[in-house]
Amino acid sequence: MKQNILYEQSAIKIVLKKLQEQGYRWKNIHTVNKGRYAIIEGKGYPNIAILLKTEPFFNFGKKFSDMGYKGVGDSINTESLKEFLNANVEKVYTMFKDGKIYSIDLLHFLNKSVAWTQKEGTKVRSISIHEYTRVLR
């Protein structure tokens, strides 16, 4: 069943509800990147980030084919990554508008991703979607 996530807050609520069902507890939610991302301060659990994305980076393999990459990827801007590091985020959950949720350890993302600058000047890091784990179905 495909979902159409209309608002960032819906994605945050959906992911937190699923994590709560697995025992995760939190004490604070802080939004970043114009409300599209949230940093969740765990209550006795690691801090996490939740991101809502419209779609994967479909041209990832084409853009980085010279580095041996294929397929689709995902990108996170470096300013948000700095905020995640400052907040001691350990894991990132990405929810696409179709309702699919993936996770990756933040340090794994940083170690495996490629830094580059988008046309409009935004500095980002991109990674193959195959580095993610599909979770919370």
C-alpha positions in Angstrom: 0.0 0.0 0.0 1.5 3.3 -1.1 1.1 6.3 1.1 1.3 10.0 0.0 2.9 11.9 2.8 1.7 15.5 2.5 3.4 17.2 5.4 6.7 16.9 7.1 5.1 16.6 10.5 3.1 13.5 9.3 6.4 11.8 8.4 7.8 12.6 11.8 4.7 11.3 13.5 4.6 8.1 11.4 8.3 7.2 12.0 8.1 8.1 15.7 5.0 6.0 16.2 6.7 3.0 14.5 9.8 3.5 16.6 7.7 3.8 19.8 6.1 0.5 19.0 9.6 -0.9 19.2 10.2 0.7 22.5 12.0 3.9 21.5 11.3 7.0 23.7 12.2 10.6 23.2 12.1 13.8 25.2 12.5 16.6 22.6 11.9 17.2 18.9 13.8 20.0 17.1 13.0 20.8 13.4 15.8 21.9 11.0 16.1 22.6 7.3 12.9 24.7 7.1 11.0 22.0 9.0 11.7 19.3 6.5 14.0 17.4 9.0 13.7 16.7 12.7 16.3 15.9 15.3 14.8 13.6 18.0 16.5 13.7 21.4 16.2 10.1 22.7 15.1 9.5 26.3 17.5 6.8 27.3 17.9 6.0 23.6 20.3 7.4 20.9 19.4 10.7 19.2 18.1 10.3 15.7 17.1 12.4 12.7 14.0 12.0 10.6 14.0 13.3 7.0 11.1 13.6 4.6 12.1 13.4 1.0 10.0 13.8 -2.2 12.0 11.1 -4.0 15.4 9.5 -4.2 18.3 11.1 -6.2 17.5 9.2 -9.4 20.5 10.5 -11.3 23.0 9.4 -8.6 24.5 6.6 -10.7 24.7 8.7 -13.8 26.4 11.7 -11.9 28.9 9.5 -10.2 29.4 6.7 -12.8 33.1 7.6 -13.1 33.4 6.5 -9.4 31.7 3.1 -10.1 28.3 4.0 -8.7 25.1 2.8 -10.2 21.4 3.3 -9.5 19.7 5.8 -7.3 20.9 7.6 -4.2 20.0 10.1 -1.6 21.5 13.4 -0.6 21.6 15.5 2.6 22.9 19.0 2.7 26.0 19.6 4.7 24.5 22.3 6.9 21.9 19.7 8.2 24.7 17.1 8.6 26.6 19.6 10.8 23.5 20.1 12.9 23.1 16.3 13.2 26.7 16.0 14.4 26.3 18.8 16.9 23.1 17.1 18.2 24.9 13.8 18.6 22.6 12.1 16.1 23.5 8.4 15.6 21.0 7.2 13.1 19.1 8.9 10.2 15.7 7.8 9.1 14.6 8.9 5.7 10.9 8.7 4.6 10.0 9.2 1.0 6.6 10.5 0.0 5.6 7.0 -1.2 5.8 5.9 2.5 9.1 3.9 2.3 11.4 4.3 5.2 15.1 3.7 5.3 17.8 4.1 7.9 21.5 4.6 8.0 24.0 5.2 10.8 25.2 8.8 10.5 28.9 7.9 10.6 28.4 5.3 7.8 26.7 8.0 5.7 29.6 10.4 6.3 32.2 7.7 5.5 30.5 6.4 2.3 29.0 9.5 0.8 30.4 11.8 -1.9 30.6 15.6 -1.3 29.6 17.9 -4.1 27.9 21.2 -4.8 24.5 21.4 -6.5 23.8 23.9 -9.4 22.2 26.4 -7.0 25.3 26.4 -4.8 24.1 24.1 -2.0 26.8 21.8 -0.6 25.5 18.2 -0.1 26.7 14.7 0.4 25.2 11.9 -1.6 25.2 8.2 -1.2 23.9 5.1 -2.9 20.4 4.0 -1.6 21.9 0.5 -1.4 23.9 1.7 1.7 20.5 2.2 3.5 18.5 -0.4 5.3 14.8 -0.6 4.5 12.9 -0.5 7.8 9.6 0.1 9.4 7.4 -1.4 6.6 
